[in-house]
Amino acid sequence: MSAAGEKGFGQGSEELARWTERVFQPEDEVLREIRERTVAAGLRPIQVGPFDGLHLELLTRAAGARRAVEIGTLGGYSGVCLLRGMGASGFLHTFEREPAAAAVAAETFRRTGFASRVRIHVGDAREALAQVEPEGPFDLVFLDADKTGYPDYLAWAEEHLRVGGVLLADNAFGWGGVARERYQGRHSAEGVEALKRFNARLAGGGRFRATMLPTEEGLAFGVKVR
Ligand SMILES: C[S@@+](CC[C@H](N)C(=O)[O-])C[C@H]1O[C@@H](n2cnc3c(N)ncnc32)[C@H](O)[C@@H]1O
């Protein structure tokens, strides 16, 4: 049996999941309102889960991050979590391809009082990231956009995070597909292949010390070491 098998990787217990939700209360009224308004605006409900949001806030706090980059804004749910984690002097650059989503996020940041501490860059992050490079190096980069872009976003983070900076990436399990030789499911197989390359480079590329936080979707977590 592997070490992971002996020790268990996540509990997979519905009862424990409900208990943890009751005790740790990951989603407050502010986040619930963002989630509901995002759906009401016609966007897909693909924001991070409540516990992912709490993890983002706390990892950002623990890292003492003050300058962060997010790729994939949607309605601003995870952006608010990152901003909460950065405290009063934090600043977030967040990238969103869809103008309709960016408009919902702008309203989110206005309602939550964060508007002066965030800039939404509308457009494809692959081109738009260059706009913020002069403000780097950054303390934290969070990836949550097109999975085919993850290897490129990781390469960008390697150059524009400070040593000691944090890389977080949601959906890193690729809906279970990363563990299979060939993924055949409702998500993009090309995206899953990109996630395999992303994880391999994050884990073994030499620029990060990294692990996988065993959330439902897999939250990859790396600290830049060189
Ligand atoms: C999963 S959602 C982000 C959810 C958000 N992080 C949250 O938890 O509240 C992914 C978002 O990334 C955006 N996106 C996808 N590809 C993109 C790209 N190349 N550049 C910028 N945004 C992109 C999509 O339009 C979508 O709104």
PDBQT file of the ligand as one rigid body, heavy atoms in Angstrom, charges set to zero:
ROOT
HETATM    1  C1  LIG A 301     -14.184  29.204 -12.848  1.00  0.00    +0.000 C 
HETATM    2  S1  LIG A 301     -14.515  30.815 -13.368  1.00  0.00    +0.000 S 
HETATM    3  C2  LIG A 301     -13.688  31.815 -12.167  1.00  0.00    +0.000 C 
HETATM    4  C3  LIG A 301     -14.371  31.772 -10.844  1.00  0.00    +0.000 C 
HETATM    5  C4  LIG A 301     -13.805  32.764  -9.845  1.00  0.00    +0.000 C 
HETATM    6  N1  LIG A 301     -12.380  32.554  -9.667  1.00  0.00    +0.000 N 
HETATM    7  C5  LIG A 301     -14.495  32.587  -8.526  1.00  0.00    +0.000 C 
HETATM    8  O1  LIG A 301     -14.217  31.577  -7.865  1.00  0.00    +0.000 OA
HETATM    9  O2  LIG A 301     -15.320  33.429  -8.131  1.00  0.00    +0.000 OA
HETATM   10  C6  LIG A 301     -13.451  31.009 -14.748  1.00  0.00    +0.000 C 
HETATM   11  C7  LIG A 301     -13.504  32.381 -15.360  1.00  0.00    +0.000 C 
HETATM   12  O3  LIG A 301     -12.341  32.527 -16.165  1.00  0.00    +0.000 OA
HETATM   13  C8  LIG A 301     -12.674  33.267 -17.320  1.00  0.00    +0.000 C 
HETATM   14  N2  LIG A 301     -11.657  32.952 -18.338  1.00  0.00    +0.000 N 
HETATM   15  C9  LIG A 301     -11.527  31.808 -19.041  1.00  0.00    +0.000 A 
HETATM   16  N3  LIG A 301     -10.459  31.877 -19.848  1.00  0.00    +0.000 NA
HETATM   17  C10 LIG A 301      -9.905  33.092 -19.661  1.00  0.00    +0.000 A 
HETATM   18  C11 LIG A 301      -8.771  33.757 -20.181  1.00  0.00    +0.000 A 
HETATM   19  N4  LIG A 301      -7.988  33.179 -21.114  1.00  0.00    +0.000 N 
HETATM   20  N5  LIG A 301      -8.493  34.999 -19.748  1.00  0.00    +0.000 NA
HETATM   21  C12 LIG A 301      -9.256  35.599 -18.809  1.00  0.00    +0.000 A 
HETATM   22  N6  LIG A 301     -10.347  35.010 -18.259  1.00  0.00    +0.000 NA
HETATM   23  C13 LIG A 301     -10.666  33.778 -18.674  1.00  0.00    +0.000 A 
HETATM   24  C14 LIG A 301     -14.081  32.802 -17.655  1.00  0.00    +0.000 C 
HETATM   25  O4  LIG A 301     -14.742  33.753 -18.469  1.00  0.00    +0.000 OA
HETATM   26  C15 LIG A 301     -14.684  32.606 -16.279  1.00  0.00    +0.000 C 
HETATM   27  O5  LIG A 301     -15.400  33.758 -15.869  1.00  0.00    +0.000 OA
ENDROOT
TORSDOF 0
